[in-house]
Every structure is written in structure tokens, then in C-alpha cells.
């Protein structure tokens, strides 16, 4: 589905919170949205990989990487696995790599920047915990919507206005 965040903000001003503008679009989908699943990790994408291996229809993986600009939390292989498993997209408070392939992958990806270095795999991180970045709190089971205008969060699913 195509989402337009300005239209959602106009239709639901009392519900939505807007993430501070710091993210760029790296994925093949320029618009995506769905139920929030969270991962909190620092320079270790083990949980990102394990979640991408699971069914993700109607869901968006929100990854709190602490804003680290030293390692990429998502690359082409994990993104392709997530797309194959039906994930709508990922919001990554950190970096991605393999950006040319990400742009061709049927997955929404918003992240801070690109970085060529992969992470270490230490199996360290937390799944489905409340995370806060960009001035917004992301709660598992709430909803996130993203496009080239920005990222918004809502406690309930939103429908595009007619």
C-alpha cells in the first residue's frame, strides 16, 4: 500500500507523532507502514537477521542501533530475506550497506546513513522492547508509516484518507 505521511498527519493530527528528520530512504519501496516490531542492538545485527528470517507480513522492523555510524546493521542479504518473508520495511537508527542493491529490493528501508563495514555477530540485543529515538517512542504493537516526507508513529492503524 502507498502511504503519504503528510496526508496521514492532516487526517490524524491527534494520533501521530513525527520522528525528527534525520532519516534517508534506501529501500526499493519509497513508502511503507505496518505494525512495529522492535530490536535494540549496538553494532551487532544478530537479532535483525533472525527477525528477517521470520514471517513479517504487515510488520515493520524498528531497529534502535543507538545512532551508531560505525557499522551497518542491514545489508543486501538480510534485506532480501526480509523482503522474501513479507516484511513491509525497516526503520534503522543506524547505518545500512549495499545501498545499490537495497534500492532494488522490495522492502522499505529508512536509515541514518550508509557504511561499508558489517557488524560483529555476538547475539547481543533485545527484541520487542520499547525504544526511543528521533523524539518518538516506538512501542511493539503500535504502528509506523514512512515515505520520502518522513516517519510517523501511531498507537493504532491508520487508513489513507479518501
N, C-alpha and C positions, 0 to 999 in steps of 0.2 A: 504494500500500500504506500502511496505517496503522502507524506506529511509536510505541511507548511507551518513552521513554528510561529511566524507572525500571526497567521490566521487562528492557530490554537490559542495564542496569548490573548488575542482580541475576544475570542469566544469564551474563554475560561480564565479571566484575569484573577479571580479569587482562588483558583485551584493551583495554578502553576507557579513554579519557582524557576528563574532563569539562571543558568550556570554562567559565571563570569566568562567573558570572551577571551579564551586562550587556546582553544582547540582548532585544529585544521582537519579537513576531510581527506582521508587517504584511501577509502574503500571504493569498490565498484558501484555501490548504492550511494547516491547523494542524499537520500532521505530514508530514515528508518525509525522504528519505535517498537516498544513492547515492554513486557514485564521485566523488572530488574532482578538480576542475579548478580551478587557481588563477590569479588575476590579482592582481598587485601594482601599485597605482597611487595617485597622490596628487592628489585634486581634478581628475581627468581620467578620464572613463569611456569613452574610445575603445575600449579592449580589452573592457570589459564589453559594449558594444554589438556589437562584432564577434563575440564568443563567442555572444551571444544569437541571432545570425543563423545559427549553425551547429546541426546536429542535437545534441540533448542528452539523448536517452533514457537513463535510468538514471544520470544525472550531476547533480551539484550544483556550481554555480559558487561558489567561496570567494574573496571579494574582500577583500584587505588594503588598505584605504584609509587606513591609518595612524591610524585612530581619529578622523579629521578630522570636526569638527562644523560645518564652514563651507560645504560644498557637498553636494548629493545625488548619489550615484553610480548611483542607479537611479530611474527614473520609469515612468509608465504605458506609454509606447510601447515601451521596451526590455523591460519585464516581459511585455507582451502578445506580443511577438515571441518571447521565451524560452518562454513557455507554448505557443505555436503550434508551436515546434520541439521540444517534448517534454522540456524541462528539468524536473527534479524540483523544484529550488528554488535559492535563493541565500542565502549567509550573507555579510553585508556588514559589515565592520569600518569603519563609516562611516554615512552617512545615506542616506535614501530620500525621495522626494516623491510627490505624487499618491496619498496613502495611502488615500483612499476608493476609488479605482479599483484599487489594489493588493489591497485586501481582497476585491474581486470577481473577481480574476484567478486562474485555476487554476495557481498557482505558489506554492511555499513561499518566504517571504521573512522572514529574520531580520536585523535591523539594530539599530544603537545608538539611532537617533532619526530624526525627520523634520526636513527642512529644505527650504524652498521654492526655494532657488537652485540652478540647474543648474551643471554643471561646464563648464570650458573644454575644447575638443577639440583637444589638441595631439599626439595619438598617442604619448603617453609612458606607459610601463608595461612590465611583464614578465609573460609568460604561462608557466604551468606551472613556477614556481619554488617552492621550499619557503618557506612563510610561517609566522610565529609571532605569535599574539596570544591574549589571554584565557588565558594559561598553557599553551597547547597548540600543538604544531607540526602544521601541515597539509601533508601530502605528496601531490603528484599521484599518483593511482592508489590511494591509501588511501580510506577511506570515512567519511562524516559522516552523522549522523542528528540530527534536530531535531524538537522538539514544544514545547508550552507549558511543559514542565518544564525544558527546557534543550537544550544541544547537546553531543553526544558524538562522539568520533573513534575509529576502529578501523583497524588495519592490514589487516584482511580484512573481507569482507562478513558481516553479522550477520543471523540469522533470528530473528523474534519467537518466543519460547518458546510452546509449546502450552498 
